[in-house]
């Protein structure tokens, strides 16, 4: 059996696994991922988020502004509005910067979502982010030396391919999901942009919600709703054929 045939069979098994997981998750409606076993819902993460959320709320009430660092429009949604923890501390809205914060030697970046309606504090796992950035550098270097060719394996979704580590000639650092603790696969799009595949986590989160989502819903929101963490380097997903499908945005 040829390499492409093997890769194709593997991709089909992965797709089938996602479909089975999605179906089972919808049936179980929340029996999976008990709250205390979800990595992204630890008590330390909860306490840190609640502390900073209170500081952000008080800052907004007192100044009419949000304590965020300006970001370019090109910055992805789940990386965009970093909270200025130093300003909150300097202005006495925050007693101390949380130990979990990157600014204090921790592994998390504090972000703000829903900034125009109901500002909500979330966390970005810097360790996962940095691993994805390192892989992006390797892909960029490969493309530079191969005339723009992408080190792509089997197509995972329309416009997304598994990252071919053998073609890249480099071992890829394993990445664990902040939602389930399971390994996440690297993907690449036609521009060479590196992503992580959260389809299985999304399927489980949808099952916990107890109902199939709207066809036009961005399914990443399910992960955000189920955890204190945002999905790192995740493409948009839509619900199609009873499973999450990554889509080119």
C-alpha positions as CSV (number, residue, x, y, z in Angstrom):
1,X,0.0,0.0,0.0
2,X,1.4,3.4,-1.0
3,X,2.1,6.3,1.4
4,X,-0.7,8.4,0.0
5,X,-3.1,5.5,0.3
6,X,-2.1,5.0,3.9
7,X,-2.5,8.7,4.6
8,X,-5.9,8.8,3.0
9,X,-7.1,5.9,5.0
10,X,-5.8,7.5,8.2
11,X,-7.6,10.8,7.3
12,X,-10.9,8.8,6.8
13,X,-10.5,7.1,10.1
14,X,-10.0,10.5,11.8
15,X,-13.1,11.9,10.1
16,X,-15.1,8.8,11.2
17,X,-13.8,9.2,14.7
18,X,-15.0,12.8,14.9
19,X,-18.4,11.8,13.5
20,X,-18.7,9.1,16.1
21,X,-17.6,11.4,18.9
22,X,-20.0,14.1,17.8
23,X,-22.9,11.7,17.7
24,X,-22.1,10.2,21.0
25,X,-21.6,13.6,22.6
26,X,-25.0,14.8,21.4
27,X,-26.6,11.7,22.9
28,X,-24.8,11.9,26.2
29,X,-25.5,15.6,26.6
30,X,-22.9,16.5,29.1
31,X,-21.9,13.2,30.6
32,X,-18.4,13.7,29.1
33,X,-15.7,16.0,30.4
34,X,-16.7,16.3,34.1
35,X,-16.1,19.8,35.3
36,X,-13.4,18.8,37.8
37,X,-11.5,16.8,35.1
38,X,-11.4,19.5,32.5
39,X,-7.9,21.0,32.4
40,X,-9.1,24.5,31.4
41,X,-11.5,24.6,34.4
42,X,-9.0,24.3,37.3
43,X,-9.6,26.2,40.5
44,X,-6.4,28.2,40.0
45,X,-7.5,29.3,36.6
46,X,-11.0,30.2,37.9
47,X,-9.6,32.3,40.8
48,X,-7.2,34.1,38.5
49,X,-9.9,34.9,36.0
50,X,-12.4,36.1,38.6
51,X,-9.8,38.3,40.2
52,X,-8.9,40.0,37.0
53,X,-12.5,40.2,35.8
54,X,-13.4,42.1,39.0
55,X,-10.5,44.5,38.3
56,X,-11.5,45.0,34.7
57,X,-15.1,45.7,35.7
58,X,-14.1,48.3,38.3
59,X,-11.7,49.9,35.9
60,X,-14.4,50.2,33.2
61,X,-16.9,51.7,35.8
62,X,-14.3,54.2,37.0
63,X,-12.8,55.3,33.7
64,X,-15.3,54.3,31.0
65,X,-12.5,52.5,29.2
66,X,-11.1,49.0,29.0
67,X,-7.5,48.2,30.2
68,X,-6.4,46.6,27.0
69,X,-3.3,46.9,24.8
70,X,-3.9,48.3,21.4
71,X,-3.9,45.6,18.6
72,X,-3.8,45.7,14.9
73,X,-7.0,44.6,13.0
74,X,-5.0,41.7,11.5
75,X,-4.6,40.1,14.9
76,X,-6.9,37.0,15.3
77,X,-9.9,37.3,17.5
78,X,-8.6,35.0,20.2
79,X,-5.2,36.7,20.5
80,X,-6.3,40.3,20.1
81,X,-7.2,42.2,23.2
82,X,-4.5,41.6,25.8
83,X,-5.3,43.0,29.3
84,X,-2.8,45.5,30.6
85,X,-2.3,43.9,34.0
86,X,0.5,46.4,34.9
87,X,-1.9,49.3,34.4
88,X,-4.6,47.6,36.6
89,X,-2.0,47.1,39.4
90,X,-0.5,50.6,39.0
91,X,-3.9,52.2,39.3
92,X,-4.8,50.0,42.3
93,X,-7.5,48.0,40.6
94,X,-5.5,44.9,41.0
95,X,-3.6,44.1,44.3
96,X,-1.0,41.9,42.5
97,X,-0.5,40.4,39.1
98,X,-1.6,36.7,39.2
99,X,1.1,34.1,39.4
100,X,-0.5,32.4,36.3
101,X,0.1,35.5,34.2
102,X,2.9,35.6,31.6
103,X,3.9,39.0,33.0
104,X,4.7,37.3,36.3
105,X,6.5,34.2,35.0
106,X,3.3,32.2,34.5
107,X,2.1,30.4,31.3
108,X,-1.1,32.4,30.6
109,X,-1.9,35.6,28.8
110,X,-5.0,37.4,30.0
111,X,-7.3,38.4,27.2
112,X,-10.6,40.2,26.9
113,X,-13.5,39.0,24.7
114,X,-16.8,40.6,23.9
115,X,-15.1,43.9,24.4
116,X,-18.0,46.0,22.9
117,X,-20.9,44.3,24.7
118,X,-20.0,42.3,27.9
119,X,-16.2,42.3,28.4
120,X,-15.1,38.8,29.6
121,X,-11.7,37.8,30.8
122,X,-10.2,34.6,29.3
123,X,-6.8,33.0,29.2
124,X,-4.5,32.1,26.3
125,X,-2.0,29.2,27.0
126,X,1.4,30.7,26.0
127,X,3.1,27.3,26.0
128,X,0.7,26.0,23.4
129,X,0.9,29.2,21.5
130,X,4.7,29.2,21.4
131,X,4.8,25.6,20.2
132,X,2.5,26.5,17.3
133,X,4.7,29.6,16.5
134,X,7.8,27.5,16.5
135,X,6.2,25.1,14.0
136,X,5.1,28.1,11.9
137,X,8.7,29.2,11.7
138,X,9.7,25.7,10.4
139,X,7.0,25.8,7.8
140,X,8.0,29.3,6.7
141,X,11.6,28.2,6.4
142,X,10.6,25.1,4.4
143,X,8.5,27.2,2.0
144,X,11.3,29.7,1.5
145,X,13.6,26.9,0.4
146,X,11.1,25.0,-1.7
147,X,9.7,27.7,-3.9
148,X,6.6,28.3,-1.8
149,X,5.6,24.6,-1.6
150,X,3.7,23.6,1.5
151,X,4.7,20.5,3.6
152,X,1.2,19.2,3.3
153,X,0.0,15.6,3.9
154,X,-3.5,14.3,3.5
155,X,-6.3,16.9,3.2
156,X,-8.2,17.0,6.6
157,X,-10.9,19.5,5.6
158,X,-11.5,21.5,2.4
159,X,-8.5,23.9,2.4
160,X,-6.7,22.3,5.3
161,X,-4.0,19.6,5.2
162,X,-2.3,17.6,7.9
163,X,1.2,18.9,8.4
164,X,3.8,16.4,7.0
165,X,6.5,16.2,9.6
166,X,8.6,13.8,7.5
167,X,8.5,16.2,4.5
168,X,9.3,19.1,6.9
169,X,12.2,17.1,8.1
170,X,11.6,18.1,11.7
171,X,10.0,16.5,14.8
172,X,6.9,18.4,15.9
173,X,6.5,19.2,19.6
174,X,3.4,17.4,20.9
175,X,0.6,19.8,21.9
176,X,-2.1,18.9,24.5
177,X,-5.5,20.4,24.5
178,X,-6.3,22.8,27.3
179,X,-9.8,21.4,27.2
180,X,-9.3,17.6,27.3
181,X,-5.6,16.9,27.8
182,X,-5.7,15.0,24.5
183,X,-3.1,15.6,21.7
184,X,-4.0,18.1,19.0
185,X,-2.9,17.6,15.4
186,X,-1.2,20.3,13.4
187,X,-2.8,21.5,10.2
188,X,-1.7,23.9,7.4
189,X,-3.8,25.9,4.9
190,X,-2.9,26.8,1.3
191,X,-1.0,29.9,2.5
192,X,1.2,27.8,4.8
193,X,-0.6,29.1,8.0
194,X,-0.3,26.6,10.8
195,X,-3.4,25.6,12.9
196,X,-4.3,23.1,15.6
197,X,-7.3,20.8,15.1
198,X,-9.9,21.1,17.9
199,X,-12.7,19.0,16.2
200,X,-12.9,16.3,18.8
201,X,-13.0,18.9,21.7
202,X,-15.7,20.9,19.9
203,X,-17.8,17.8,19.3
204,X,-17.6,17.0,23.0
205,X,-18.5,20.6,24.0
206,X,-21.5,20.6,21.7
207,X,-22.6,17.4,23.3
208,X,-22.3,19.0,26.7
209,X,-24.5,21.9,25.4
210,X,-27.2,19.4,24.6
211,X,-28.3,20.6,21.1
212,X,-26.9,20.7,17.6
213,X,-25.6,24.3,16.7
214,X,-26.9,26.5,13.9
215,X,-25.2,25.9,10.6
216,X,-23.6,29.4,10.5
217,X,-22.3,29.3,14.1
218,X,-18.6,29.7,14.7
219,X,-18.1,26.5,16.8
220,X,-15.0,27.8,18.6
221,X,-17.4,29.7,20.9
222,X,-18.4,26.3,22.4
223,X,-14.8,25.8,23.7
224,X,-14.7,29.3,25.1
225,X,-18.0,28.8,26.9
226,X,-16.9,25.5,28.4
227,X,-13.5,26.8,29.7
228,X,-11.5,29.7,31.0
229,X,-9.2,29.3,28.0
230,X,-9.5,30.4,24.4
231,X,-8.5,28.0,21.6
232,X,-5.0,28.6,20.4
233,X,-4.4,28.8,16.6
234,X,-7.8,27.3,15.9
235,X,-9.5,27.8,12.5
236,X,-13.2,28.5,12.4
237,X,-15.5,25.5,12.5
238,X,-19.0,25.0,11.2
239,X,-21.5,22.2,11.9
240,X,-22.0,20.0,8.8
241,X,-23.1,16.4,8.4
242,X,-23.4,16.2,12.2
243,X,-19.8,17.0,12.9
244,X,-17.4,20.0,13.2
245,X,-15.9,21.1,9.9
246,X,-12.9,23.5,9.8
247,X,-13.6,26.2,7.2
248,X,-11.4,28.8,5.5
249,X,-12.3,32.2,6.9
